[in-house]
Every structure is written in C-alpha cells, then in structure tokens.
Amino acid sequence: MSLVDWFEEKRRLKLLITPKPKYPESDPSEGLWTQCDNCEAMLYVRFLKQKQSICEECGYHLEMSSTDRIDLLIDPDTWEPMNEDMVSCDVLDFVDKQSYKNRLEDNQIRTGLTDAVQTGIGELNGIPIALGVMDFQFMGGSMGSVVGEKLTRLIEYASKEQLPLVIVCASGGARMQEGTLSLMQMAKIASVLQIHQVQNKLLYISILTYPTTGGVTASFGMLGDIIIAEPKAYIAFAGKRVIEQTLRQEVPDGFQVAESLLEHGLLDFIVPRAILKGVLGELFEIYKSVPYKSNRMMVSA
C-alpha cells in the first residue's frame, strides 16, 4: 500500500467513526457572581460574603445562610450546636412534583443541613446566649416538626440555664408536607416561650429577616420582648395577592416591609446587619445590669 493510499484509508475510517456528542462547556464564572434583588447590580460573591451579604451599590440586605449568620453573631470558637441529628419523617407519604422524602434528601445534600434551623449555645461579646437561626435555603425555611422540636428544646434549655434567647427568623411559614404536625408547632413553641418569658422572666429577642411570613410570623416571630427587623425585610402573615383576592380591595405597596411595620408599632427597631451584633451586645449589657427577671423592667425602659 502506497503512502497516499494509507492516508486515504485513515481518512475514510475516521469519517465512519461516530463523532462524540458535544456538551456545552461549563461557565468558569458560575457561582462567582450574583445579582442584587433590589438594584440588579452584579456582585462578586467572595466580596459580598465579606460584607455580610449587603449590596455595596444600594445597601440592600440579600439572603444569608444560617451558618453565615451564626458566624456574624457568635464569638469565634464558642458555638456549641444542639440536636443536629434530628430529621423529619414523611408520616403522610406526601407527594407533589416529587416525594417529600426525596425533597428532604435533596435539600440536605444541597445545604449540608438536616433541616431548616440551626440551634445552639454560644457567646455574643462574651455573654452566653441561646441562639436559633432559620435558613431560607432549606425548603424556604418552612417550619416542620423538626424545626418546632429543635426550637422548643432550645427554649427549654435556655429557661433551665437562665440564658437570654435570640431567634433569627427567615421562613415562608408552616411546611405543607407535614400538615397538622407542622401547624401544631406554632402552639408548642408559643407555650414554652410563655414559660421562658412570663414564668421565668427571661429575655427573648426576635430578629425578623427577609422573608418572615405565615405561621412563623403568627407565632414566635412576633412574641419577642424586643422585636428587631433588618432593613426592607418582608414581614407578613399572608401575601399581598392573597389579601387582595380575599378582601377584594387593593393593598398599598410596601405595607408589609419592615419600615411600614415599624411606623405602625409592630417592631421595636430596624437594625442594619453590619451593626446587629453590637446592638445586641448593648441590649444584653443592659439586661445584665438591670435584670428583667428580677424587677420586670423591659430592656427598652
């Protein structure tokens, strides 16, 4: 076979080989940038995390994970988590687009959490506190049986150890996949809060972030001795569209944001995220010097 024939044979064989399917190349910038929900500015994720997820262009407070919030509020090397191994059961065999069991597993893998809240004990500027932080990234922060049980146990521990309590709320409300088991958590948490606040005269501070809605707003979210919200946080029981369809009348824009609630007396403070730890530290210092548990004085008095 001549050299020319050899090259021709190779070319023919190459044409007979089925070409490999072409897949789109992955974008190397994926996950490096995000867009502000308010001003639509493009933000570099690494710098955004250093700025506590606050947009450097407009100051808007973007969504923040529960782990980042714990790092923001708790002194380094003092965090002791509680009840990390608790997971929900699919008692209703609930299925929508996928089974509840599969949905839980997907969220656990994606977030690294067992459910939509982290609870534990830590120090804030050297002051021991009990802290619960909800995470909207896990099924919209929905409150199921595990969320209710973890918060209940946290409050009971805080009452036993005479600790002030802080709960950071970020939730779409009760978890529909658990039905009544989810709704009953509202009363359960409110009951142990009554013991913590009224019977034991201990401090509870509620921090409302974007969004805080549904059963969380209707229960422990609005039961704090002091209620703090982040700027422009969306706080509501029912959404604007649901209210308008039910009442058949138009609802003004912005009536469910933190600034409107503060104006109507439903909040005590609006505190930017960057100074939240300092504000809480000052409140706890006042609480230590003039204990609410001994003289029934409110911290704000």
N, C-alpha and C positions, 0 to 999 in steps of 0.2 A: 504493500500500500504506500502510495506516494505521500509526501508530507501534506500536500494540498488536500488529498482525499481524507487524510487523518483529521485535519481541522474541520472539514466539511461534515464528517461523521459526528464529531464532537458537538458541532453547532446544531445538527439535526436532533441529537439526543437531548440537548439542553432545551430545545423548543418543546419536546414531548413531556418534559417534567412539569407537573402542575405547579404553578407559582404559589408561594406561601401567601396566605391572606394578610393583607396589610391592616394593622391596627393603628388607630390614632396614637401618636406619641403623647405621653403624659406631659402635662404642663409643669415645668420645674418650679413655676411661681405659685402653684396651687397650695393653699394653706399659709402662704406668706403674707397675703393681703386680705383685708376685709373692708366692707363699706359701712360708713356711718348710717344708721337708720334714720337720722334726722336731717343732716345736710348732704348726705350721699358722697362725702369725701372719701377717697381711698386712703386707708390707714395701714401702716406696716405692723403686722401682728406682734412682732417682738417688742417694738417701741410701745405699742398700745398696752401690752401687759405691764410694762414698767410704769405706765401712767394710770394704773388701776382701771383699765378699760374705759377711760374717759377720752372722748374725741378731742384732739388738740385744736381742731378748727372751730367747733361750736360749743364745746363743753358738755355735750350730751353723754349721759351715762349708759354705756352699752351693757349687754348681758354679761354676767360674770359667773364663773363656776363656783361651786361651794368650796372647793379646795382653795381657790384664789381668795375667797372671802375669809376663810379661816386664817390664811397667811397674812391677810390685811389686818385682822383684828387681834390675833393671839400672838403673844410674845414667842420668839423662837425657842424651840425645844421644850415647850411647856404643854403642848397639846396631847391629851390622852383620850382617844376615841372610845365610844361606848357602843355596844350591841352591833358591831359591824357585820356579824354573820347572819342577821335576820333577813329572810327573803319572803316574798308574798306567795300564797298558794292560789291556784286557779280553781276555787271552790265552785264557780258557776260554769266551768268549761266554756268560757266566753270566747266567741269568735266573731271578728268583724272582717277586715281585709286579711288578717292572719290571726292565729290563736293568741290568746293573752299570754300563754306560756312562752311562745316564740318571741312575742313582743318584749317581754321582760328580759329574755336572754339577749336579744339584740341590743337593748339599752344598757344592760350590764356590761356587755363587751365594749360598746362604743364609749361609755363614760368611765368605766372602771369602778362604778358604784354598785351596791346591791339594791339600793332604792333611792328615792328622791329626796332624802335628807341625810345629813351627817350630824351626829350629836357627840358631845364630849365635854371634858373639863379642861380648862386652860387658864392662863393668866393674861390679863389685859393691863398693861403698865404696872405689872407686879401684883394686881388684885385678882384673886381666884374667882372665876365665874363659871356658870354652866351655860353652854352655847349650843344652839341648834341652828343649822343652816340648810335651807331648802335649795334644791338645784333644779332649775327650769329645764336643763338639758336632758334630764331623765323623765321622759313621758310628760313633758310640760309641767314638771313639778307637782303632778297630781297627787292628792292625798289618799292613799290607800291604807290598808290595815297596818302595814309595816311602818309607814310614816307616823300614823297615830300612836302606835305602840312605842316607837322609839322616843317620840316627844313626851309621851306620858311617863316613861321610865326616867327620862332626863329630868322632868319637873319633880318627880318624886324624890330623886336623888338630891336635887338642889334643895328641896324642903328639908330633907333629912340632915344634910350637911350645912344648912343655913347659908346657902350661896345665892347671890343675885343671879337672875336668869335673863338671857338675851336670846330671842329667836328672830332670825332673818328670814322673812317670808318672800317667796318667789314661786307662784303657783297659779295654775289655771283652774284650781278648785278640786272637788271630790273626784275620785277615779271611777269612771262609769263601769269599768270592767269588774269591779267588786261590789257594785250595787249597794245594798243597805250596810254591808260591812264597812264600806267607805264612809257613808253618811254618819254612822254612829260614832266615828272618831271625833266629830265636832263636839258632841256632848261629853265624851270621855276626857278629852283634853281640857275643855272648859271646867269640868269638875275638879280635876287635880290642880288647875290654876286657882280655883276658888280657895282650895286648902292652902296653897302656897302664898297667895296674896292676902286673903282675909283672915284665915285662922292663924297662919304663921307669921303674918305681917312682913313678908319678904318682897323684895323689889323684882318686878318683871318689866323689861323694856322690849317693845316690839319694833322691829325695823322693817318697813314695807318697801319693796323694790319693784322694778318693772318686770312682769306684771304681778299684782296680787289680786286675785279675783275669787268668786264663787264661795265655796264652803270655808276656805281659809279666812277670807275677809269676814264672813258671817260668824266666825268663832274666835280662835286665839289671836288672829291678826289684829283685831280691834279691841282686845281686852287688856292691853298693856297699861301699867301705871303711867308710863311715858310712851307715847307713840311717835316714832320718828320715820320720816319718809325720805327717799332720795329725790333729787330734783326731777320733775316731769314724770315721776313714776305713775303708771296706770293702776288705779286702785278702784275696784268696783265689786259689786255682787253679780249683777247681770250686765251683759254688754249693751252698748248703746242701741244696736239694731233690735235686740230682744225687747228692750224697754219701749222703743218706738212702736214695734209691732203689737205689743201688749196694750199699751195705753192709747195707741192711735193718735199720738201727737209728737211733734218734733222736739228733740232734745238738743240743747245748745252744745256746740263743740267745746271741748276742753273741760266739761263739768266733772269728769272723772279722773282728772290729773291731780297730782299732789297739791299744786298751788291752789286749786279751787277748793279742795277738801280742807286745807289749812284756813282759807278765808272763811269757811263755814263752820269752823270749830271742831272738825273731826280729827285733826292732828295737833301735836304739840310743837314739833319742829320739822323743818326741812333742812337736812344736813348733807352737803356735798360729800362724796365718798372719800375724797382726799383728806378730809379733816375729821372723819367719823370716829376713828379710834381716839383721837384727842378729846372730842366732845364726850364720848362715853367714859373716858378716864376721869374727866372733871365731874361728871354726874356720880360716878362711883365714889370719888373722894368726898363729895358732899354727903352721900349716903352713909359712908363710914363714919363721918364726924357727927352727923345728926341722924342716927339710925331710924328709919321708918318703922322698923319692927318694935321699937320701944315707945315711941311717942306719937305714932300715926301721922307724922308730918310727911307731906308729899315732898319729893325732892325739889320740885319747882317752886315751893312755897318760900 
